[in-house]
Amino acid sequence: MDFSSKLLENAVYEISQLPGIGKRTALRLALHLLKQPKDQTSALSNSLLKLREEIKFCSNCHNISDVVLCEICANPKRDESIVCVVEDIRDVMAIENTGQYRGLYHVLGGRISPMEGVGPQNLTIDSLVNKSKEGIIKELIFALSSTMEGDTTNFYIYKQIEGMGLKTSTIARGIAVGDELEYADEVTLGRSILNRVPFENSLKLG
């Protein structure tokens, strides 16, 4: 792809680094931005800079937040004895949209995947185990994607907290095997949370 401007070429290259964005789409987006008022383009760039520089991660659940303790963890109406274990912020948003869950979350930041070089030490599993030892949590709900990596991560955490007297459950398989949580419709996901089953049962079925 030949460019008449090095500035345009650099912009297209940076935009194309975003997931799912190819060079042609990146070029279309860059040209679109050029046609917009400067104020609008500046607002976009400033919001991205502020996002990168000022975003925080909740000290309790590792969710993305504007403050040290996210709104969910700071809400006294949430049940802190139930913690839903998810991969990332998108899963929190998906479950919150169902309106069926009133507990807290723990965001792992991914799932164990040796093929991708992601081990337990790269996730927030130690933080979850330490919280589990405090005696406040009564139930952990495993709500990871039903993939081999998700199941491996579930089992690893289960072995780490085994013997602590915690109830462990997993979302009902209304979510198809291999599906990502964020793409499930709200009704199906909501029912999967409400109809969760003991994690030990999923081990017997697996």
LUMZA-375424 format. One record per atom (N, C-alpha, C): chain; atom name; y, z, x. Coordinates in Angstrom, 3 decimals. Layout:
REM residues N
  kette  atom         y         z         x
      A    CA         Y         Z         X
...
***
This chain:
REM residues 206
  kette  atom         y         z         x
      A     N    -1.193     0.000     0.852
      A    CA     0.000     0.000     0.000
      A     C     1.249     0.000     0.891
      A     N     2.056    -1.070     0.775
      A    CA     3.265    -1.197     1.598
      A     C     4.475    -0.605     0.870
      A     N     5.275     0.147     1.612
      A    CA     6.462     0.772     1.043
      A     C     7.711     0.244     1.727
      A     N     8.745     0.069     0.922
      A    CA    10.024    -0.381     1.476
      A     C    10.840     0.790     1.991
      A     N    10.358     2.017     1.716
      A    CA    11.078     3.227     2.106
      A     C    10.104     4.272     2.638
      A     N    10.432     4.802     3.793
      A    CA     9.602     5.858     4.368
      A     C     9.698     7.131     3.509
      A     N    10.868     7.387     2.924
      A    CA    11.047     8.549     2.046
      A     C    10.121     8.456     0.833
      A     N    10.052     7.260     0.255
      A    CA     9.175     7.043    -0.895
      A     C     7.714     7.196    -0.477
      A     N     7.370     6.644     0.666
      A    CA     5.997     6.730     1.159
      A     C     5.577     8.192     1.359
      A     N     6.475     8.988     1.938
      A    CA     6.163    10.400     2.159
      A     C     5.976    11.143     0.844
      A     N     6.849    10.825    -0.127
      A    CA     6.755    11.480    -1.443
      A     C     5.434    11.124    -2.124
      A     N     5.064     9.851    -2.066
      A    CA     3.808     9.393    -2.674
      A     C     2.619    10.076    -2.005
      A     N     2.673    10.188    -0.682
      A    CA     1.579    10.833     0.041
      A     C     1.410    12.284    -0.407
      A     N     2.505    13.033    -0.487
      A    CA     2.436    14.449    -0.864
      A     C     1.944    14.627    -2.300
      A     N     2.434    13.785    -3.212
      A    CA     2.007    13.870    -4.610
      A     C     0.519    13.537    -4.735
      A     N     0.049    12.580    -3.938
      A    CA    -1.354    12.153    -4.010
      A     C    -2.320    13.215    -3.484
      A     N    -1.784    14.266    -2.847
      A    CA    -2.646    15.361    -2.380
      A     C    -3.061    16.281    -3.524
      A     N    -2.385    16.153    -4.671
      A    CA    -2.744    16.954    -5.840
      A     C    -4.088    16.488    -6.403
      A     N    -4.902    17.405    -6.936
      A    CA    -6.217    17.013    -7.466
      A     C    -6.101    16.032    -8.622
      A     N    -6.918    14.986    -8.568
      A    CA    -6.948    13.996    -9.634
      A     C    -5.833    12.977    -9.600
      A     N    -5.001    13.022    -8.553
      A    CA    -3.883    12.083    -8.447
      A     C    -4.155    11.089    -7.321
      A     N    -4.288     9.811    -7.672
      A    CA    -4.475     8.766    -6.679
      A     C    -3.128     8.215    -6.216
      A     N    -3.173     7.292    -5.272
      A    CA    -1.934     6.728    -4.711
      A     C    -1.104     5.999    -5.771
      A     N    -1.760     5.248    -6.645
      A    CA    -1.011     4.489    -7.657
      A     C    -0.334     5.423    -8.664
      A     N    -1.055     6.455    -9.096
      A    CA    -0.466     7.431   -10.013
      A     C     0.676     8.172    -9.325
      A     N     0.476     8.497    -8.050
      A    CA     1.514     9.192    -7.282
      A     C     2.770     8.331    -7.174
      A     N     2.591     7.037    -6.969
      A    CA     3.734     6.124    -6.892
      A     C     4.470     6.074    -8.228
      A     N     3.708     6.015    -9.313
      A    CA     4.323     5.970   -10.643
      A     C     5.123     7.244   -10.907
      A     N     4.589     8.389   -10.501
      A    CA     5.285     9.656   -10.697
      A     C     6.544     9.736    -9.837
      A     N     6.447     9.274    -8.596
      A    CA     7.599     9.311    -7.696
      A     C     8.730     8.428    -8.224
      A     N     8.381     7.228    -8.705
      A    CA     9.386     6.324    -9.252
      A     C     9.990     6.884   -10.540
      A     N     9.163     7.570   -11.319
      A    CA     9.663     8.206   -12.538
      A     C    10.707     9.270   -12.190
      A     N    10.413    10.077   -11.162
      A    CA    11.344    11.121   -10.752
      A     C    12.666    10.543   -10.270
      A     N    12.593     9.394    -9.632
      A    CA    13.812     8.742    -9.134
      A     C    14.726     8.315   -10.275
      A     N    14.129     8.024   -11.423
      A    CA    14.914     7.568   -12.570
      A     C    15.537     8.726   -13.349
      A     N    15.056     9.935   -13.098
      A    CA    15.553    11.099   -13.829
      A     C    16.864    11.604   -13.233
      A     N    17.666    12.320   -14.030
      A    CA    18.887    12.928   -13.491
      A     C    18.545    13.866   -12.331
      A     N    19.446    13.953   -11.360
      A    CA    19.185    14.791   -10.189
      A     C    18.935    16.247   -10.570
      A     N    19.633    16.716   -11.606
      A    CA    19.460    18.104   -12.031
      A     C    18.023    18.386   -12.459
      A     N    17.421    17.413   -13.141
      A    CA    16.053    17.597   -13.628
      A     C    15.067    17.630   -12.462
      A     N    15.261    16.739   -11.490
      A    CA    14.390    16.712   -10.315
      A     C    14.557    17.988    -9.496
      A     N    15.797    18.463    -9.394
      A    CA    16.063    19.704    -8.655
      A     C    15.405    20.892    -9.338
      A     N    15.429    20.907   -10.670
      A    CA    14.808    22.000   -11.416
      A     C    13.306    22.040   -11.161
      A     N    12.694    20.860   -11.093
      A    CA    11.258    20.774   -10.820
      A     C    10.944    21.294    -9.418
      A     N    11.678    20.807    -8.432
      A    CA    11.416    21.216    -7.047
      A     C    11.689    22.710    -6.850
      A     N    12.736    23.222    -7.486
      A    CA    13.055    24.646    -7.367
      A     C    11.988    25.526    -8.009
      A     N    11.463    25.083    -9.157
      A    CA    10.434    25.874    -9.838
      A     C     9.158    25.919    -8.999
      A     N     8.840    24.827    -8.315
      A    CA     7.661    24.793    -7.444
      A     C     7.850    25.692    -6.229
      A     N     9.048    25.662    -5.662
      A    CA     9.335    26.520    -4.512
      A     C     9.260    27.999    -4.893
      A     N     9.839    28.336    -6.046
      A    CA     9.808    29.731    -6.501
      A     C     8.377    30.170    -6.802
      A     N     7.596    29.257    -7.378
      A    CA     6.197    29.551    -7.664
      A     C     5.459    29.905    -6.375
      A     N     5.677    29.082    -5.349
      A    CA     4.961    29.283    -4.077
      A     C     5.431    30.531    -3.335
      A     N     6.715    30.797    -3.394
      A    CA     7.286    31.882    -2.595
      A     C     7.277    33.245    -3.293
      A     N     7.335    33.257    -4.632
      A    CA     7.515    34.522    -5.340
      A     C     6.312    34.975    -6.166
      A     N     5.315    34.102    -6.308
      A    CA     4.166    34.475    -7.135
      A     C     3.416    35.635    -6.498
      A     N     2.875    36.498    -7.337
      A    CA     2.115    37.653    -6.857
      A     C     0.716    37.630    -7.467
      A     N    -0.150    38.429    -6.908
      A    CA    -1.487    38.600    -7.465
      A     C    -1.629    40.049    -7.894
      A     N    -2.056    40.249    -9.129
      A    CA    -2.172    41.592    -9.692
      A     C    -2.989    42.490    -8.767
      A     N    -2.476    43.662    -8.504
      A    CA    -3.145    44.601    -7.604
      A     C    -4.444    45.146    -8.188
      A     N    -4.606    45.004    -9.505
      A    CA    -5.810    45.530   -10.153
      A     C    -6.870    44.463   -10.394
      A     N    -6.464    43.323   -10.957
      A    CA    -7.460    42.313   -11.361
      A     C    -7.386    41.010   -10.566
      A     N    -6.347    40.849    -9.729
      A    CA    -6.151    39.657    -8.895
      A     C    -5.736    38.422    -9.693
      A     N    -5.286    38.646   -10.912
      A    CA    -4.743    37.552   -11.715
      A     C    -3.364    37.176   -11.166
      A     N    -2.935    35.958   -11.392
      A    CA    -1.604    35.537   -10.985
      A     C    -0.576    36.243   -11.863
      A     N     0.485    36.732   -11.241
      A    CA     1.465    37.531   -11.974
      A     C     2.844    37.406   -11.344
      A     N     3.865    37.763   -12.124
      A    CA     5.235    37.804   -11.600
      A     C     5.542    39.166   -10.974
      A     N     4.730    40.157   -11.331
      A    CA     4.945    41.531   -10.842
      A     C     3.640    42.056   -10.248
      A     N     3.710    43.254    -9.652
      A    CA     2.554    43.815    -8.955
      A     C     1.365    44.031    -9.893
      A     N     1.632    44.530   -11.118
      A    CA     0.580    44.730   -12.109
      A     C     0.799    43.755   -13.255
      A     N    -0.178    42.896   -13.522
      A    CA     0.001    41.854   -14.538
      A     C     0.146    42.455   -15.939
      A     N     0.627    41.647   -16.875
      A    CA     0.883    42.111   -18.246
      A     C    -0.379    42.614   -18.932
      A     N    -1.513    42.002   -18.630
      A    CA    -2.766    42.401   -19.275
      A     C    -3.182    43.790   -18.800
      A     N    -3.171    44.000   -17.489
      A    CA    -3.569    45.304   -16.938
      A     C    -2.578    46.408   -17.314
      A     N    -1.311    46.032   -17.485
      A    CA    -0.273    47.022   -17.810
      A     C    -0.226    47.361   -19.295
      A     N    -0.967    46.627   -20.100
      A    CA    -0.956    46.830   -21.550
      A     C    -1.849    48.019   -21.925
      A     N    -1.261    49.120   -22.430
      A    CA    -2.053    50.317   -22.763
      A     C    -3.025    50.096   -23.916
      A     N    -2.869    49.004   -24.658
      A    CA    -3.751    48.723   -25.781
      A     C    -5.045    48.029   -25.356
      A     N    -5.105    47.616   -24.093
      A    CA    -6.326    46.969   -23.615
      A     C    -7.363    48.029   -23.246
      A     N    -8.626    47.712   -23.464
      A    CA    -9.727    48.631   -23.172
      A     C   -10.124    48.496   -21.699
      A     N    -9.744    49.472   -20.880
      A    CA    -9.999    49.398   -19.446
      A     C   -11.444    49.711   -19.077
      A     N   -12.247    50.101   -20.067
      A    CA   -13.657    50.394   -19.782
      A     C   -14.513    49.127   -19.780
      A     N   -13.946    48.011   -20.246
      A    CA   -14.670    46.736   -20.269
      A     C   -13.936    45.752   -19.369
      A     N   -14.644    45.162   -18.432
      A    CA   -14.035    44.211   -17.506
      A     C   -14.806    42.898   -17.545
      A     N   -14.090    41.833   -17.792
      A    CA   -14.669    40.486   -17.833
      A     C   -14.466    39.820   -16.474
      A     N   -15.552    39.459   -15.827
      A    CA   -15.505    38.873   -14.489
      A     C   -15.442    37.350   -14.609
      A     N   -14.368    36.756   -14.077
      A    CA   -14.169    35.310   -14.171
      A     C   -13.871    34.722   -12.792
      A     N   -13.909    33.402   -12.729
      A    CA   -13.676    32.730   -11.447
      A     C   -12.197    32.639   -11.097
      A     N   -11.378    32.195   -12.041
      A    CA    -9.962    32.034   -11.720
      A     C    -9.069    32.175   -12.950
      A     N    -7.777    31.990   -12.745
      A    CA    -6.758    32.185   -13.769
      A     C    -6.990    31.307   -14.993
      A     N    -7.542    30.123   -14.805
      A    CA    -7.769    29.222   -15.934
      A     C    -8.762    29.813   -16.923
      A     N    -9.744    30.558   -16.402
      A    CA   -10.727    31.190   -17.279
      A     C   -10.103    32.342   -18.063
      A     N    -9.203    33.086   -17.414
      A    CA    -8.476    34.152   -18.117
      A     C    -7.699    33.550   -19.286
      A     N    -7.002    32.464   -19.019
      A    CA    -6.208    31.809   -20.062
      A     C    -7.091    31.321   -21.201
      A     N    -8.250    30.756   -20.853
      A    CA    -9.159    30.233   -21.875
      A     C    -9.665    31.354   -22.784
      A     N   -10.063    32.476   -22.183
      A    CA   -10.578    33.599   -22.981
      A     C    -9.464    34.251   -23.803
      A     N    -8.280    34.401   -23.210
      A    CA    -7.152    34.988   -23.932
      A     C    -6.795    34.151   -25.159
      A     N    -6.934    32.840   -25.046
      A    CA    -6.599    31.953   -26.161
      A     C    -7.528    32.135   -27.360
      A     N    -8.711    32.728   -27.136
      A    CA    -9.631    32.945   -28.257
      A     C    -9.163    34.109   -29.135
      A     N    -8.413    35.051   -28.554
      A    CA    -7.967    36.222   -29.299
      A     C    -9.098    37.179   -29.663
      A     N   -10.270    37.015   -29.024
      A    CA   -11.442    37.817   -29.381
      A     C   -11.752    38.921   -28.373
      A     N   -10.999    38.984   -27.283
      A    CA   -11.332    39.934   -26.218
      A     C   -10.153    40.851   -25.943
      A     N   -10.424    42.169   -25.876
      A    CA    -9.343    43.151   -25.689
      A     C    -9.557    44.031   -24.455
      A     N   -10.469    43.646   -23.593
      A    CA   -10.683    44.397   -22.362
      A     C    -9.813    43.858   -21.237
      A     N   -10.167    44.205   -19.997
      A    CA    -9.455    43.723   -18.820
      A     C   -10.274    42.638   -18.123
      A     N    -9.738    42.120   -17.050
      A    CA   -10.397    41.045   -16.300
      A     C   -10.531    41.419   -14.828
      A     N   -11.380    40.670   -14.149
      A    CA   -11.400    40.694   -12.682
      A     C   -11.579    39.253   -12.229
      A     N   -10.590    38.739   -11.505
      A    CA   -10.603    37.347   -11.055
      A     C   -11.184    37.280    -9.648
      A     N   -12.302    36.591    -9.506
      A    CA   -12.989    36.518    -8.216
      A     C   -12.316    35.569    -7.227
      A     N   -11.641    34.559    -7.755
      A    CA   -11.037    33.563    -6.871
      A     C   -11.990    32.454    -6.494
      A     N   -13.075    32.310    -7.255
      A    CA   -14.062    31.257    -6.984
      A     C   -15.461    31.764    -7.257
      A     N   -16.447    31.106    -6.685
      A    CA   -17.846    31.515    -6.841
      A     C   -18.579    31.247    -5.541
      A     N   -19.648    31.960    -5.303
      A    CA   -20.403    31.800    -4.065
      A     C   -20.993    30.395    -4.005
      A     N   -20.702    29.692    -2.914
      A    CA   -21.187    28.327    -2.750
      A     C   -21.373    28.033    -1.259
      A     N   -22.569    28.282    -0.726
      A    CA   -22.828    28.030     0.695
      A     C   -22.524    26.590     1.114
      A     N   -22.756    25.646     0.199
      A    CA   -22.493    24.239     0.517
      A     C   -21.014    23.989     0.802
      A     N   -20.142    24.786     0.160
      A    CA   -18.701    24.639     0.351
      A     C   -18.150    25.688     1.315
      A     N   -19.045    26.460     1.911
      A    CA   -18.616    27.474     2.870
      A     C   -17.977    28.693     2.240
      A     N   -18.280    28.945     0.959
      A    CA   -17.717    30.100     0.263
      A     C   -18.790    31.182     0.138
      A     N   -18.556    32.296     0.805
      A    CA   -19.483    33.420     0.736
      A     C   -18.862    34.585    -0.001
      A     N   -19.611    35.657    -0.200
      A    CA   -19.091    36.845    -0.919
      A     C   -17.819    37.393    -0.291
      A     N   -17.716    37.281     1.036
      A    CA   -16.546    37.820     1.737
      A     C   -15.277    37.029     1.441
      A     N   -15.424    35.827     0.899
      A    CA   -14.258    34.999     0.576
      A     C   -13.744    35.261    -0.838
      A     N   -14.447    36.082    -1.588
      A    CA   -14.074    36.385    -2.966
      A     C   -13.659    37.861    -3.077
      A     N   -13.238    38.268    -4.258
      A    CA   -12.771    39.651    -4.444
      A     C   -13.899    40.559    -4.949
      A     N   -15.102    40.290    -4.494
      A    CA   -16.266    41.057    -4.951
      A     C   -16.190    42.508    -4.479
      A     N   -15.790    42.737    -3.229
      A    CA   -15.683    44.112    -2.717
      A     C   -14.735    44.947    -3.564
      A     N   -13.629    44.320    -3.984
      A    CA   -12.659    45.006    -4.835
      A     C   -13.284    45.399    -6.166
      A     N   -14.093    44.512    -6.735
      A    CA   -14.769    44.783    -8.007
      A     C   -15.771    45.927    -7.852
      A     N   -16.538    45.902    -6.775
      A    CA   -17.528    46.955    -6.523
      A     C   -16.840    48.307    -6.368
      A     N   -15.733    48.326    -5.631
      A    CA   -14.990    49.580    -5.430
      A     C   -14.452    50.126    -6.749
      A     N   -13.944    49.221    -7.608
      A    CA   -13.455    49.658    -8.923
      A     C   -14.594    50.220    -9.775
      A     N   -15.750    49.601    -9.640
      A    CA   -16.907    50.026   -10.431
      A     C   -17.349    51.439   -10.063
      A     N   -17.084    51.828    -8.830
      A    CA   -17.481    53.163    -8.360
      A     C   -16.583    54.267    -8.908
      A     N   -15.424    53.904    -9.448
      A    CA   -14.454    54.909    -9.889
      A     C   -14.840    55.592   -11.195
      A     N   -15.769    54.995   -11.948
      A    CA   -16.260    55.630   -13.164
      A     C   -15.521    55.281   -14.437
      A     N   -14.469    54.474   -14.337
      A    CA   -13.703    54.097   -15.535
      A     C   -14.389    52.946   -16.271
      A     N   -14.904    52.006   -15.510
      A    CA   -15.555    50.834   -16.103
      A     C   -16.926    51.209   -16.649
      A     N   -17.191    50.820   -17.905
      A    CA   -18.480    51.087   -18.544
      A     C   -19.308    49.812   -18.692
      A     N   -18.618    48.668   -18.781
      A    CA   -19.343    47.400   -18.952
      A     C   -18.674    46.289   -18.158
      A     N   -19.491    45.507   -17.481
      A    CA   -19.031    44.278   -16.821
      A     C   -19.588    43.096   -17.601
      A     N   -18.690    42.186   -17.996
      A    CA   -19.117    40.952   -18.667
      A     C   -19.018    39.814   -17.658
      A     N   -20.144    39.197   -17.342
      A    CA   -20.131    38.055   -16.435
      A     C   -19.786    36.798   -17.235
      A     N   -18.624    36.230   -16.954
      A    CA   -18.168    35.046   -17.687
      A     C   -17.895    33.896   -16.726
      A     N   -18.816    33.705   -15.790
      A    CA   -18.678    32.605   -14.849
      A     C   -19.311    31.350   -15.438
      A     N   -18.929    30.201   -14.919
      A    CA   -19.492    28.940   -15.400
      A     C   -21.006    28.953   -15.217
      A     N   -21.711    28.385   -16.184
      A    CA   -23.178    28.407   -16.146
      A     C   -23.721    27.295   -15.255
      A     N   -23.414    27.439   -13.965
      A    CA   -23.909    26.524   -12.939
      A     C   -24.759    27.336   -11.967
      A     N   -25.406    26.658   -11.027
      A    CA   -26.215    27.363   -10.039
      A     C   -25.352    28.325    -9.227
      A     N   -24.138    27.879    -8.861
      A    CA   -23.233    28.735    -8.089
      A     C   -22.773    29.940    -8.911
      A     N   -22.496    29.688   -10.186
      A    CA   -22.068    30.773   -11.071
      A     C   -23.171    31.809   -11.247
      A     N   -24.404    31.337   -11.453
      A    CA   -25.532    32.249   -11.627
      A     C   -25.817    33.031   -10.346
      A     N   -25.667    32.361    -9.201
      A    CA   -25.868    33.030    -7.911
      A     C   -24.854    34.151    -7.736
      A     N   -23.603    33.877    -8.105
      A    CA   -22.540    34.869    -7.986
      A     C   -22.788    36.051    -8.922
      A     N   -23.188    35.747   -10.156
      A    CA   -23.528    36.804   -11.114
      A     C   -24.597    37.731   -10.546
      A     N   -25.650    37.130   -10.019
      A    CA   -26.785    37.912    -9.519
      A     C   -26.386    38.746    -8.299
      A     N   -25.557    38.171    -7.435
      A    CA   -25.109    38.908    -6.250
      A     C   -24.325    40.159    -6.657
      A     N   -23.400    39.987    -7.597
      A    CA   -22.601    41.129    -8.064
      A     C   -23.500    42.156    -8.744
      A     N   -24.433    41.671    -9.548
      A    CA   -25.360    42.554   -10.250
      A     C   -26.120    43.440    -9.269
      A     N   -26.568    42.870    -8.165
      A    CA   -27.301    43.643    -7.158
      A     C   -26.386    44.652    -6.457
      A     N   -25.094    44.302    -6.318
      A    CA   -24.144    45.202    -5.651
      A     C   -23.832    46.438    -6.484
      A     N   -23.846    46.275    -7.821
      A    CA   -23.470    47.412    -8.680
      A     C   -24.692    48.039    -9.357
      A     N   -25.873    47.547    -9.000
      A    CA   -27.106    48.081    -9.576
      A     C   -27.236    49.564    -9.233
      A     N   -27.597    50.379   -10.192
      A    CA   -27.755    51.803    -9.948
      A     C   -26.509    52.618   -10.232
      A     N   -25.406    51.952   -10.598
      A    CA   -24.172    52.674   -10.902
      A     C   -24.094    53.110   -12.367
      A     N   -25.094    52.714   -13.160
      A    CA   -25.101    53.095   -14.568
      A     C   -24.204    52.253   -15.434
      A     N   -23.752    51.092   -14.933
      A    CA   -22.881    50.209   -15.709
      A     C   -23.706    49.311   -16.621
      A     N   -23.177    49.061   -17.810
      A    CA   -23.766    48.061   -18.681
      A     C   -23.305    46.696   -18.178
      A     N   -24.234    45.764   -18.043
      A    CA   -23.866    44.411   -17.607
      A     C   -24.307    43.418   -18.669
      A     N   -23.412    42.510   -18.996
      A    CA   -23.736    41.495   -19.991
      A     C   -23.202    40.157   -19.526
      A     N   -23.676    39.107   -20.158
      A    CA   -23.202    37.765   -19.847
      A     C   -22.866    37.065   -21.147
      A     N   -21.902    36.168   -21.118
      A    CA   -21.516    35.477   -22.350
      A     C   -22.698    34.679   -22.882
      A     N   -22.813    34.627   -24.202
      A    CA   -23.913    33.914   -24.843
      A     C   -23.859    32.443   -24.469
      A     N   -25.010    31.817   -24.408
      A    CA   -25.077    30.427   -23.964
      A     C   -24.677    29.431   -25.039
      A     N   -23.623    29.780   -25.777
      A    CA   -23.002    28.766   -26.626
      A     C   -22.281    27.792   -25.732
      A     N   -22.035    28.240   -24.475
      A    CA   -21.467    27.375   -23.455
      A     C   -22.621    26.648   -22.801
      A     N   -22.617    25.320   -22.834
      A    CA   -23.725    24.540   -22.292
      A     C   -23.894    24.780   -20.797
      A     N   -25.136    24.743   -20.335
      A    CA   -25.416    24.913   -18.915
      A     C   -24.683    23.839   -18.119
      A     N   -23.996    24.257   -17.079
      A    CA   -23.244    23.316   -16.252
      A     C   -21.808    23.151   -16.679
      A     N   -21.440    23.721   -17.829
      A    CA   -20.068    23.563   -18.327
      A     C   -19.099    24.505   -17.620
      A     N   -17.866    24.046   -17.436
      A    CA   -16.803    24.896   -16.933
      A     C   -16.184    25.624   -18.114
      A     N   -15.902    26.899   -17.929
      A    CA   -15.396    27.740   -19.009
      A     C   -14.094    27.223   -19.608
      A     N   -13.207    26.711   -18.742
      A    CA   -11.876    26.321   -19.198
      A     C   -11.903    25.156   -20.177
      A     N   -13.006    24.379   -20.205
      A    CA   -13.080    23.212   -21.080
      A     C   -13.774    23.505   -22.408
      A     N   -14.282    24.732   -22.568
      A    CA   -14.950    25.088   -23.819
      A     C   -13.912    25.261   -24.927
      A     N   -14.291    24.871   -26.152
      A    CA   -13.344    25.067   -27.256
      A     C   -13.237    26.546   -27.570
      A     N   -12.122    26.946   -28.165
      A    CA   -11.798    28.362   -28.363
      A     C   -12.796    29.062   -29.280
      A     N   -13.274    28.369   -30.309
      A    CA   -14.211    28.993   -31.243
      A     C   -15.527    29.300   -30.539
      A     N   -16.061    28.320   -29.810
      A    CA   -17.324    28.509   -29.090
      A     C   -17.197    29.610   -28.049
      A     N   -16.100    29.591   -27.300
      A    CA   -15.896    30.589   -26.261
      A     C   -15.731    31.979   -26.864
      A     N   -14.980    32.067   -27.959
      A    CA   -14.792    33.350   -28.627
      A     C   -16.107    33.932   -29.110
      A     N   -16.960    33.091   -29.704
      A    CA   -18.270    33.561   -30.170
      A     C   -19.157    33.967   -29.000
      A     N   -19.029    33.267   -27.881
      A    CA   -19.832    33.591   -26.708
      A     C   -19.473    34.961   -26.152
      A     N   -18.190    35.317   -26.230
      A    CA   -17.757    36.644   -25.781
      A     C   -18.281    37.715   -26.733
      A     N   -18.122    37.489   -28.046
      A    CA   -18.538    38.473   -29.038
      A     C   -20.054    38.660   -29.056
      A     N   -20.784    37.570   -28.842
      A    CA   -22.249    37.618   -28.915
      A     C   -22.894    37.701   -27.538
      A     N   -22.197    38.325   -26.606
      A    CA   -22.727    38.443   -25.246
      A     C   -24.053    39.200   -25.255
      A     N   -24.877    38.916   -24.250
      A    CA   -26.216    39.511   -24.169
      A     C   -26.346    40.288   -22.870
      A     N   -27.262    41.262   -22.815
      A    CA   -27.473    42.001   -21.567
      A     C   -27.790    41.045   -20.421
      A     N   -27.200    41.301   -19.265
      A    CA   -27.411    40.408   -18.132
      A     C   -28.887    40.353   -17.741
      A     N   -29.594    41.474   -17.880
      A    CA   -31.015    41.500   -17.533
      A     C   -31.805    40.480   -18.332
      A     N   -31.405    40.230   -19.578
      A    CA   -32.067    39.241   -20.411
      A     C   -31.937    37.841   -19.827
      A     N   -30.753    37.552   -19.266
      A    CA   -30.542    36.226   -18.696
      A     C   -31.411    36.029   -17.462
      A     N   -31.720    37.120   -16.746
      A    CA   -32.595    37.031   -15.581
      A     C   -34.014    36.686   -16.027
      A     N   -34.445    37.273   -17.150
      A    CA   -35.790    37.006   -17.656
      A     C   -35.922    35.586   -18.171
      A     N   -34.779    35.075   -18.732
      A    CA   -34.823    33.717   -19.285
      A     C   -34.721    32.672   -18.202
      A     N   -34.043    33.043   -17.067
      A    CA   -33.785    32.079   -16.019
      A     C   -35.029    31.629   -15.309
***
